[in-house]
Amino acid sequence: MAKPKQSFLLACLFISIFLISGNSVSEAKEKDNNSTASIMHNGLKRTYLIHIPPDNRGKLVPLVIALHGGGGTGSRMEKLTQGGFNTLSDREGFIVVYPDGIEKHWNDGRSVKAAGWRAHKENVDDVGFILSLIKHLVDEQNVDPKRVYITGVSNGALMSSRLACEKTEKITAIALVAGTIAEDFAPACSPSRAIPILMIHGTKDPFVLWEGGEIAEKLPRGRRFGRTLSVPETVKFWVANNRCPSSPIITQEPDKDPKDGTRVRKEAYSDCKDGAEVILYAIENGGHTWPSGHKYLPDIIVGKISKDIDANEIIWDFFKRH
């Protein structure tokens, strides 16, 4: 049992989940040739960080949109990923964008009562914002509208699921890290086609639980934050939607870092409708973390980070196949 002081620390740090310290936007701009920009949507100024690879003029390029977790920002998402998407962008020739949620949260489909942030209370049109952002980038940056990919972590992963459910025709594939589908929203999820889905999730995630249910149910809290589907339920949903074979090919990934305390199990559902896939990387003993990403809080709060895979590389390889 946790000591009172430890419990208090856990509760306080939970409220600040994904308040990841990182470089300021100006530092990122100077170091990584990034830039910040904004568009207006529904009377709100919506901001984002964008990284454009060299020599992208005169050709259509893919777009990766990376959505931060609750309490985060676009620049903190960049740091969480260790700038890995920027490196891949320069090497592979795609644009990566890190948008900012309203007051650091996304309206991912959880009820107002469950979540309680402005994005939910005011029913902020984050779906419309992302679509407007895509259109803006197609018009201004030579983005290929047939190669638009969404990834996100935690609250950003739940938001990615909502986009896949509601605007399937606008998105080529999605990748979820430490997030599934909001339970409140799940009955309304009605994709218009088969869509490639990648999931990366820790079996010991203390926030978005592997077994689903109340977010952070096992940690001290003073309020509730909504419920999510379990990882197996989410996989089952997408397997059915994509009309995949019911049995996956299961493999164990190499244990590249025996000291990290994790192993990675891959479950691949291939030969789905229209070439779609459903891929799950189960991080055994992994926490609410980005594999090979920035360690933003201690293990006692968020769990272990796997070093056996690089989430950035895994996600881009998946997107590139589709």
C-alpha beads as a LAMMPS data file, in Angstrom:
LAMMPS data file: protein, C-alpha beads

322 atoms
321 bonds

1 atom types
1 bond types

-500.0 500.0 xlo xhi
-500.0 500.0 ylo yhi
-500.0 500.0 zlo zhi

Masses

1 110.0

Atoms # bond

1 1 1 0.000 0.000 0.000
2 1 1 1.290 3.439 -0.911
3 1 1 2.259 5.789 1.903
4 1 1 0.110 8.965 2.274
5 1 1 2.875 11.175 0.901
6 1 1 3.347 8.864 -2.074
7 1 1 -0.395 8.738 -2.753
8 1 1 -0.596 12.519 -2.693
9 1 1 2.295 12.707 -5.160
10 1 1 0.612 10.204 -7.453
11 1 1 -2.647 12.142 -7.403
12 1 1 -0.942 15.460 -8.127
13 1 1 1.132 14.052 -10.946
14 1 1 -1.910 12.359 -12.449
15 1 1 -3.634 15.716 -12.827
16 1 1 -0.572 16.944 -14.735
17 1 1 -0.343 13.942 -17.075
18 1 1 1.370 14.802 -20.327
19 1 1 2.562 18.186 -19.046
20 1 1 5.800 17.284 -20.758
21 1 1 8.614 19.781 -20.431
22 1 1 10.277 20.545 -23.722
23 1 1 11.914 23.077 -25.982
24 1 1 9.979 26.231 -26.615
25 1 1 8.568 26.648 -30.093
26 1 1 11.196 29.262 -30.884
27 1 1 13.962 26.874 -29.856
28 1 1 12.423 24.116 -31.987
29 1 1 12.197 26.486 -34.935
30 1 1 15.845 27.423 -34.669
31 1 1 17.052 23.891 -34.130
32 1 1 14.817 21.837 -36.402
33 1 1 13.639 24.259 -39.071
34 1 1 10.079 23.998 -37.749
35 1 1 7.541 26.787 -37.874
36 1 1 4.331 27.638 -36.058
37 1 1 1.132 28.613 -37.831
38 1 1 -2.590 28.934 -37.262
39 1 1 -5.945 28.784 -38.981
40 1 1 -9.357 30.001 -37.891
41 1 1 -12.070 27.420 -37.353
42 1 1 -15.514 28.099 -35.887
43 1 1 -14.320 31.454 -34.578
44 1 1 -11.342 29.947 -32.756
45 1 1 -7.704 30.487 -33.597
46 1 1 -6.215 26.996 -33.902
47 1 1 -2.442 26.659 -33.756
48 1 1 -0.014 23.990 -34.859
49 1 1 3.676 23.209 -35.237
50 1 1 4.744 22.047 -38.703
51 1 1 7.921 20.381 -39.949
52 1 1 8.458 20.474 -43.714
53 1 1 11.179 18.319 -45.281
54 1 1 13.689 19.809 -47.730
55 1 1 13.081 19.564 -51.479
56 1 1 9.335 18.954 -51.272
57 1 1 8.362 21.507 -53.891
58 1 1 6.675 20.449 -57.100
59 1 1 5.440 17.081 -55.866
60 1 1 2.653 15.715 -53.730
61 1 1 3.833 14.531 -50.317
62 1 1 2.239 12.491 -47.506
63 1 1 1.001 14.152 -44.310
64 1 1 1.345 12.797 -40.770
65 1 1 -0.727 14.525 -38.069
66 1 1 0.482 13.727 -34.539
67 1 1 -1.992 14.485 -31.724
68 1 1 -0.702 15.143 -28.197
69 1 1 -2.103 13.641 -25.017
70 1 1 -4.314 15.401 -22.486
71 1 1 -2.497 18.347 -20.915
72 1 1 0.048 18.429 -23.721
73 1 1 0.784 20.644 -26.710
74 1 1 2.072 20.136 -30.211
75 1 1 5.612 21.061 -29.207
76 1 1 5.486 18.653 -26.265
77 1 1 4.295 15.910 -28.597
78 1 1 7.358 16.607 -30.705
79 1 1 9.532 16.148 -27.633
80 1 1 7.682 13.022 -26.482
81 1 1 8.569 11.420 -29.814
82 1 1 12.198 12.589 -29.456
83 1 1 11.811 14.449 -32.754
84 1 1 11.683 11.068 -34.462
85 1 1 8.967 12.021 -36.933
86 1 1 10.995 15.087 -37.955
87 1 1 14.002 12.893 -38.711
88 1 1 11.826 10.495 -40.689
89 1 1 10.194 13.439 -42.463
90 1 1 13.565 14.635 -43.742
91 1 1 14.573 11.119 -44.764
92 1 1 11.295 9.943 -46.289
93 1 1 9.829 13.198 -47.592
94 1 1 6.559 13.685 -45.710
95 1 1 5.187 16.653 -43.768
96 1 1 4.514 16.212 -40.053
97 1 1 2.169 18.497 -38.127
98 1 1 1.648 18.731 -34.350
99 1 1 -1.659 20.550 -33.673
100 1 1 -2.681 22.073 -30.336
101 1 1 -5.912 21.105 -28.607
102 1 1 -8.074 23.772 -26.956
103 1 1 -6.662 24.270 -23.464
104 1 1 -4.463 21.211 -24.096
105 1 1 -7.264 18.685 -24.657
106 1 1 -9.165 17.051 -27.525
107 1 1 -12.897 16.442 -27.751
108 1 1 -12.497 12.696 -28.188
109 1 1 -16.130 11.700 -27.637
110 1 1 -16.172 11.271 -23.863
111 1 1 -19.182 12.837 -22.172
112 1 1 -19.003 16.304 -20.593
113 1 1 -19.657 14.775 -17.196
114 1 1 -16.838 12.278 -17.613
115 1 1 -14.132 14.551 -18.953
116 1 1 -15.106 18.080 -17.983
117 1 1 -12.518 20.038 -19.959
118 1 1 -13.429 22.959 -22.193
119 1 1 -13.067 20.822 -25.329
120 1 1 -15.871 18.612 -24.009
121 1 1 -17.974 21.184 -22.144
122 1 1 -18.207 23.434 -25.197
123 1 1 -18.337 20.515 -27.636
124 1 1 -15.360 21.971 -29.497
125 1 1 -15.384 20.868 -33.137
126 1 1 -11.996 19.163 -33.177
127 1 1 -13.098 16.842 -35.977
128 1 1 -13.893 19.867 -38.129
129 1 1 -10.640 21.540 -37.118
130 1 1 -8.534 18.575 -38.224
131 1 1 -10.417 18.384 -41.527
132 1 1 -9.923 22.135 -42.064
133 1 1 -6.238 21.726 -41.262
134 1 1 -5.928 18.900 -43.798
135 1 1 -7.630 20.987 -46.485
136 1 1 -5.419 23.979 -45.686
137 1 1 -2.271 21.865 -45.998
138 1 1 -3.483 20.228 -49.212
139 1 1 -3.998 23.701 -50.661
140 1 1 -0.858 25.360 -49.289
141 1 1 1.771 22.639 -48.917
142 1 1 1.216 20.184 -51.780
143 1 1 -0.074 17.494 -49.456
144 1 1 -1.408 14.407 -51.206
145 1 1 -5.045 14.072 -50.032
146 1 1 -4.831 10.314 -50.629
147 1 1 -1.979 9.939 -48.119
148 1 1 -3.164 11.568 -44.893
149 1 1 -2.221 9.708 -41.705
150 1 1 -3.251 10.344 -38.095
151 1 1 -1.462 9.208 -34.970
152 1 1 -1.942 10.167 -31.342
153 1 1 -1.149 9.254 -27.769
154 1 1 -3.640 8.893 -24.895
155 1 1 -6.284 11.645 -25.367
156 1 1 -4.773 12.116 -28.843
157 1 1 -5.214 8.407 -29.581
158 1 1 -8.877 8.570 -28.510
159 1 1 -9.256 11.583 -30.820
160 1 1 -7.596 9.647 -33.656
161 1 1 -10.150 6.874 -33.151
162 1 1 -12.983 9.390 -33.378
163 1 1 -11.603 10.708 -36.668
164 1 1 -11.293 7.177 -38.043
165 1 1 -14.894 6.485 -37.055
166 1 1 -16.462 9.715 -38.346
167 1 1 -14.277 10.804 -41.261
168 1 1 -12.888 7.551 -42.577
169 1 1 -12.938 8.787 -46.174
170 1 1 -10.491 11.607 -45.366
171 1 1 -7.894 9.477 -43.578
172 1 1 -5.640 6.830 -45.090
173 1 1 -4.622 5.043 -41.873
174 1 1 -4.319 5.663 -38.128
175 1 1 -1.958 4.621 -35.349
176 1 1 -2.968 4.634 -31.677
177 1 1 -0.467 4.732 -28.827
178 1 1 -1.748 4.219 -25.255
179 1 1 -5.353 4.790 -26.292
180 1 1 -8.386 2.931 -27.622
181 1 1 -11.945 4.265 -28.148
182 1 1 -13.988 6.289 -25.657
183 1 1 -16.761 4.044 -24.315
184 1 1 -19.341 6.858 -24.600
185 1 1 -18.491 7.298 -28.248
186 1 1 -18.113 3.642 -29.286
187 1 1 -21.807 3.033 -30.171
188 1 1 -21.638 5.902 -32.672
189 1 1 -18.485 4.605 -34.370
190 1 1 -19.541 3.781 -37.918
191 1 1 -16.601 3.813 -40.347
192 1 1 -17.477 4.191 -44.002
193 1 1 -14.823 1.731 -45.186
194 1 1 -12.057 -0.602 -44.092
195 1 1 -9.174 1.465 -42.695
196 1 1 -5.684 0.280 -41.683
197 1 1 -5.274 0.405 -37.887
198 1 1 -2.078 0.146 -35.825
199 1 1 -2.210 -0.048 -32.035
200 1 1 0.663 0.141 -29.542
201 1 1 -0.391 -0.385 -25.935
202 1 1 1.234 -1.363 -22.653
203 1 1 -0.333 -4.229 -20.728
204 1 1 0.415 -2.354 -17.479
205 1 1 -0.790 1.055 -18.630
206 1 1 -2.065 2.700 -15.393
207 1 1 -4.191 5.321 -17.166
208 1 1 -5.857 3.877 -20.281
209 1 1 -6.149 0.370 -18.911
210 1 1 -5.500 -2.658 -21.104
211 1 1 -8.709 -4.196 -19.764
212 1 1 -10.651 -0.979 -20.363
213 1 1 -13.059 0.724 -17.990
214 1 1 -12.551 3.824 -15.882
215 1 1 -9.459 5.813 -16.863
216 1 1 -6.792 5.606 -14.133
217 1 1 -9.085 3.476 -11.991
218 1 1 -6.116 1.963 -10.167
219 1 1 -4.567 5.300 -9.192
220 1 1 -5.606 7.857 -6.549
221 1 1 -7.943 10.463 -7.990
222 1 1 -10.417 13.068 -6.900
223 1 1 -12.620 12.883 -9.974
224 1 1 -13.504 10.635 -12.865
225 1 1 -12.225 11.001 -16.412
226 1 1 -14.444 8.684 -18.408
227 1 1 -14.208 5.123 -19.633
228 1 1 -12.554 3.419 -22.589
229 1 1 -12.946 0.146 -24.426
230 1 1 -10.373 -2.499 -23.644
231 1 1 -7.545 -3.212 -26.046
232 1 1 -9.010 -6.633 -27.027
233 1 1 -12.450 -5.054 -27.613
234 1 1 -10.918 -2.344 -29.785
235 1 1 -8.940 -4.842 -31.833
236 1 1 -12.073 -6.992 -32.247
237 1 1 -14.055 -3.976 -33.474
238 1 1 -11.519 -3.024 -36.139
239 1 1 -10.983 -6.641 -37.213
240 1 1 -14.744 -6.929 -37.802
241 1 1 -14.938 -3.552 -39.559
242 1 1 -12.020 -4.405 -41.835
243 1 1 -13.278 -7.944 -42.464
244 1 1 -10.006 -9.529 -41.426
245 1 1 -9.373 -13.197 -40.650
246 1 1 -10.300 -13.866 -37.027
247 1 1 -6.926 -15.367 -36.088
248 1 1 -3.804 -13.197 -36.076
249 1 1 -0.209 -14.118 -36.810
250 1 1 1.542 -13.721 -33.446
251 1 1 5.269 -13.092 -33.172
252 1 1 7.630 -11.982 -30.427
253 1 1 9.812 -8.997 -31.228
254 1 1 13.543 -9.172 -30.380
255 1 1 14.402 -8.154 -26.819
256 1 1 16.738 -5.350 -27.872
257 1 1 17.007 -3.887 -24.370
258 1 1 16.729 -6.603 -21.692
259 1 1 17.085 -3.935 -18.991
260 1 1 13.880 -2.069 -19.864
261 1 1 11.662 -4.700 -18.224
262 1 1 9.391 -5.147 -21.257
263 1 1 8.830 -7.540 -24.156
264 1 1 6.854 -6.813 -27.292
265 1 1 4.287 -9.162 -28.799
266 1 1 3.017 -8.426 -32.299
267 1 1 -0.437 -9.568 -33.397
268 1 1 -1.051 -9.051 -37.117
269 1 1 -4.430 -9.378 -38.822
270 1 1 -3.721 -9.182 -42.552
271 1 1 -5.579 -10.061 -45.763
272 1 1 -8.393 -7.714 -44.759
273 1 1 -10.837 -5.961 -47.088
274 1 1 -9.264 -3.559 -49.593
275 1 1 -5.767 -4.344 -48.330
276 1 1 -6.392 -3.017 -44.820
277 1 1 -4.682 -4.437 -41.739
278 1 1 -5.100 -4.419 -37.982
279 1 1 -1.777 -4.612 -36.151
280 1 1 -1.322 -4.680 -32.371
281 1 1 2.013 -4.248 -30.626
282 1 1 1.343 -5.384 -27.067
283 1 1 4.052 -3.988 -24.792
284 1 1 4.195 -6.602 -22.053
285 1 1 4.761 -4.780 -18.720
286 1 1 4.757 -1.477 -20.635
287 1 1 3.138 1.662 -19.244
288 1 1 1.445 4.835 -20.472
289 1 1 4.464 5.682 -22.585
290 1 1 5.777 6.148 -26.126
291 1 1 8.182 3.277 -26.965
292 1 1 11.725 4.678 -27.251
293 1 1 10.251 8.099 -26.474
294 1 1 10.948 10.793 -23.906
295 1 1 10.623 9.760 -20.249
296 1 1 8.297 12.535 -19.123
297 1 1 7.394 11.186 -15.658
298 1 1 8.836 8.505 -13.325
299 1 1 8.023 4.814 -13.774
300 1 1 6.040 4.855 -10.527
301 1 1 3.553 7.208 -12.202
302 1 1 3.344 6.141 -15.843
303 1 1 5.043 2.745 -15.987
304 1 1 7.892 1.403 -18.088
305 1 1 9.092 2.650 -21.485
306 1 1 9.937 -0.109 -23.949
307 1 1 13.227 0.282 -25.792
308 1 1 12.661 -2.860 -27.843
309 1 1 10.833 -0.971 -30.587
310 1 1 10.848 2.619 -31.840
311 1 1 7.230 3.764 -32.105
312 1 1 8.116 6.432 -34.686
313 1 1 9.703 3.895 -37.034
314 1 1 6.933 1.329 -36.490
315 1 1 4.210 3.900 -37.193
316 1 1 5.829 5.352 -40.308
317 1 1 6.582 1.883 -41.736
318 1 1 2.906 1.022 -41.236
319 1 1 1.720 4.243 -42.857
320 1 1 4.104 3.828 -45.769
321 1 1 2.616 0.426 -46.577
322 1 1 -0.776 2.094 -47.002

Bonds

1 1 1 2
2 1 2 3
3 1 3 4
4 1 4 5
5 1 5 6
6 1 6 7
7 1 7 8
8 1 8 9
9 1 9 10
10 1 10 11
11 1 11 12
12 1 12 13
13 1 13 14
14 1 14 15
15 1 15 16
16 1 16 17
17 1 17 18
18 1 18 19
19 1 19 20
20 1 20 21
21 1 21 22
22 1 22 23
23 1 23 24
24 1 24 25
25 1 25 26
26 1 26 27
27 1 27 28
28 1 28 29
29 1 29 30
30 1 30 31
31 1 31 32
32 1 32 33
33 1 33 34
34 1 34 35
35 1 35 36
36 1 36 37
37 1 37 38
38 1 38 39
39 1 39 40
40 1 40 41
41 1 41 42
42 1 42 43
43 1 43 44
44 1 44 45
45 1 45 46
46 1 46 47
47 1 47 48
48 1 48 49
49 1 49 50
50 1 50 51
51 1 51 52
52 1 52 53
53 1 53 54
54 1 54 55
55 1 55 56
56 1 56 57
57 1 57 58
58 1 58 59
59 1 59 60
60 1 60 61
61 1 61 62
62 1 62 63
63 1 63 64
64 1 64 65
65 1 65 66
66 1 66 67
67 1 67 68
68 1 68 69
69 1 69 70
70 1 70 71
71 1 71 72
72 1 72 73
73 1 73 74
74 1 74 75
75 1 75 76
76 1 76 77
77 1 77 78
78 1 78 79
79 1 79 80
80 1 80 81
81 1 81 82
82 1 82 83
83 1 83 84
84 1 84 85
85 1 85 86
86 1 86 87
87 1 87 88
88 1 88 89
89 1 89 90
90 1 90 91
91 1 91 92
92 1 92 93
93 1 93 94
94 1 94 95
95 1 95 96
96 1 96 97
97 1 97 98
98 1 98 99
99 1 99 100
100 1 100 101
101 1 101 102
102 1 102 103
103 1 103 104
104 1 104 105
105 1 105 106
106 1 106 107
107 1 107 108
108 1 108 109
109 1 109 110
110 1 110 111
111 1 111 112
112 1 112 113
113 1 113 114
114 1 114 115
115 1 115 116
116 1 116 117
117 1 117 118
118 1 118 119
119 1 119 120
120 1 120 121
121 1 121 122
122 1 122 123
123 1 123 124
124 1 124 125
125 1 125 126
126 1 126 127
127 1 127 128
128 1 128 129
129 1 129 130
130 1 130 131
131 1 131 132
132 1 132 133
133 1 133 134
134 1 134 135
135 1 135 136
136 1 136 137
137 1 137 138
138 1 138 139
139 1 139 140
140 1 140 141
141 1 141 142
142 1 142 143
143 1 143 144
144 1 144 145
145 1 145 146
146 1 146 147
147 1 147 148
148 1 148 149
149 1 149 150
150 1 150 151
151 1 151 152
152 1 152 153
153 1 153 154
154 1 154 155
155 1 155 156
156 1 156 157
157 1 157 158
158 1 158 159
159 1 159 160
160 1 160 161
161 1 161 162
162 1 162 163
163 1 163 164
164 1 164 165
165 1 165 166
166 1 166 167
167 1 167 168
168 1 168 169
169 1 169 170
170 1 170 171
171 1 171 172
172 1 172 173
173 1 173 174
174 1 174 175
175 1 175 176
176 1 176 177
177 1 177 178
178 1 178 179
179 1 179 180
180 1 180 181
181 1 181 182
182 1 182 183
183 1 183 184
184 1 184 185
185 1 185 186
186 1 186 187
187 1 187 188
188 1 188 189
189 1 189 190
190 1 190 191
191 1 191 192
192 1 192 193
193 1 193 194
194 1 194 195
195 1 195 196
196 1 196 197
197 1 197 198
198 1 198 199
199 1 199 200
200 1 200 201
201 1 201 202
202 1 202 203
203 1 203 204
204 1 204 205
205 1 205 206
206 1 206 207
207 1 207 208
208 1 208 209
209 1 209 210
210 1 210 211
211 1 211 212
212 1 212 213
213 1 213 214
214 1 214 215
215 1 215 216
216 1 216 217
217 1 217 218
218 1 218 219
219 1 219 220
220 1 220 221
221 1 221 222
222 1 222 223
223 1 223 224
224 1 224 225
225 1 225 226
226 1 226 227
227 1 227 228
228 1 228 229
229 1 229 230
230 1 230 231
231 1 231 232
232 1 232 233
233 1 233 234
234 1 234 235
235 1 235 236
236 1 236 237
237 1 237 238
238 1 238 239
239 1 239 240
240 1 240 241
241 1 241 242
242 1 242 243
243 1 243 244
244 1 244 245
245 1 245 246
246 1 246 247
247 1 247 248
248 1 248 249
249 1 249 250
250 1 250 251
251 1 251 252
252 1 252 253
253 1 253 254
254 1 254 255
255 1 255 256
256 1 256 257
257 1 257 258
258 1 258 259
259 1 259 260
260 1 260 261
261 1 261 262
262 1 262 263
263 1 263 264
264 1 264 265
265 1 265 266
266 1 266 267
267 1 267 268
268 1 268 269
269 1 269 270
270 1 270 271
271 1 271 272
272 1 272 273
273 1 273 274
274 1 274 275
275 1 275 276
276 1 276 277
277 1 277 278
278 1 278 279
279 1 279 280
280 1 280 281
281 1 281 282
282 1 282 283
283 1 283 284
284 1 284 285
285 1 285 286
286 1 286 287
287 1 287 288
288 1 288 289
289 1 289 290
290 1 290 291
291 1 291 292
292 1 292 293
293 1 293 294
294 1 294 295
295 1 295 296
296 1 296 297
297 1 297 298
298 1 298 299
299 1 299 300
300 1 300 301
301 1 301 302
302 1 302 303
303 1 303 304
304 1 304 305
305 1 305 306
306 1 306 307
307 1 307 308
308 1 308 309
309 1 309 310
310 1 310 311
311 1 311 312
312 1 312 313
313 1 313 314
314 1 314 315
315 1 315 316
316 1 316 317
317 1 317 318
318 1 318 319
319 1 319 320
320 1 320 321
321 1 321 322
